[in-house]
Amino acid sequence: MANLKDIRDRIVSVKNTRKITEAMRLVAAAKVRRAQEQVLRSRPFADRLARVLENIQSRMQFEAADSPLLKKREVKKVTLLAVTGDRGLCGGYNTNVIKQTEQRYQELQRQGFETNLVLIGRKAITYFKNRSSQYIISASFQGLEQVPTAIDAEEATSEVLSEFLSESTDRVEIIYTKFISLVSCNPVIQTLLPLDPQGIAQEDDEIFRITTKDSRLVIEKDLAPPNEEPKLPSDVVFEQSPDDLLNSLLPLYLQNQLLRALQEAAASELASRMTAMNNASDNAKELAKTLSLTYNKARQAAITQEILEVVGGSNA
């Protein structure tokens, strides 16, 4: 009977666990909808800003402007900006970003580049700080809002901008999880700075360029749809110099791209957590069924044994 009690206690434990995972799934499902809505709300501003820059580009060649964000220089130092979550229980979300960061870090070092890390999220911070002898960490951020805001993006943008402008780094790449659907998220590497390719990007690197397609940034200029915003008249006179315009708009553009990356990562984390908790609930349900069957079999065997003992005693 002790065995029956153990099985019964385990069934109760599994059912209680399923209640917890189901509650976490519902919470993640509600939050991921908010995250999706925020990403969609931020797209019109990003699209309009990109189109304004395109209009300016049609009047002023960026190559002729002396903007530090567009200045091409020899790459010696590279900063990797890795975005993970502060919490676990979200499947392989954090692990995939960490592995991608490790692979890119080692690849850049093999190519002879000095590499350092800027970390966002407690999981990445804990992992790489435990391996501080192997990795150089220049800054870290944690405790961001569940759905990142412009303030969260501003802090990280200020850090990478200061490093880039002070020439402490020559290139900044962000590694985050792109939100594709509720059941599909993909870790990607994208170049943040400078805003032009330098020849060391990976094949799937989506360098942030001043082009749009379906309200999303793309790489190829010739694949971008026609700019629906009206062209700037040829007789427009800018009160500010091209350098002043670019130096004002490009940091805002960069911050907006980082914000979108953080929002995509947050939506991916919530979707991964929702999927993980859904799988955990399903597994708990199946385990409870299996344990109930095992309990019933053991109980039936115990009853049969008792009947045999009674019959055997009466015959004696």
Disulfide bonds with the S-S distance in Angstrom:
none
